[in-house]
Amino acid sequence: MFMQIAIGAIGIGIVLMVGYLVIAQVRDAMPVENGSETDEAIGDTQGVVFSGFGLIAVGIIVLAAFGLINVFR
């Protein structure tokens, strides 16, 4: 069960990272001025996606630590 959760977390992390890259490309391609409301909204979306990726990374680290504790117990 531990490995299934870890693999799922890795998959979610990859999806979040691809989403972050797509949002970054969209932000660069949009003809909006820097500092406009639309530009700030896209930046906020990038921040949320990146935060989600960070949370998944922390989850993977915790799962790995839990697995190592169980191996050496």
N, C-alpha and C positions, 0 to 999 in steps of 0.2 A: 504494500500500500504506500509506503514511503516513496518508492521510486516512481509510482504513478503520479503522485502529487507533485514531485519534483519535475517530472517531464511535462506535466500540465503547466506548471509555473514557468518553465523555460519557454514553452509554446506561447503563453500569454505575453511574456516579456518580448519575444520576437515580434509578435503582432503589434505591441505597443511601440516598439522601436521603428518598425516600418511605418506605422501611423504618424509618428513624430517626423520622420523624413518626408512623408507625403505632405504633411501640413507645412513644413518648412519650404518645400518646393512651391506649394500654392501661394504661400505668403510672398515669396520672391517674385512670382509671376503676376500677382495682382497689381493693377495700376492704381494703387492708393498711395497717398502721401504718408511719409513716416510721421507718427504721432497722431494720426487720425483715429477716430473711434473704431473703424474696421480693423486697422493695423493693430490696435491695442487688444481687440477681441481675439484676433488670430494669435497674438503673442500669449494671451492668457490661456488659450486652448493648448498651445505648445507646452506651456508650463504644467498644465494639468496632466497631459500625456506623459511628460517627462517625470513628473512626480509619481504617476502610476508605475512607470518602469522602475523607478527607484524602490518603491514598495515591494514590487515583485522580486527585485534583486535581493532585498533584505530577507524576504521570505525564503528564497533559495538558500541563502547563507544559514538561516536558522534551521531549515530542514537538513542541510548537510551536517551541521553541528549535532543535531539530534541523532542523525544516522551514525555519526562517528561515536557518540556516547553509547549508543546501543551495541555497536560492534565491539567496543572495548570493555563493556560491562561484564 
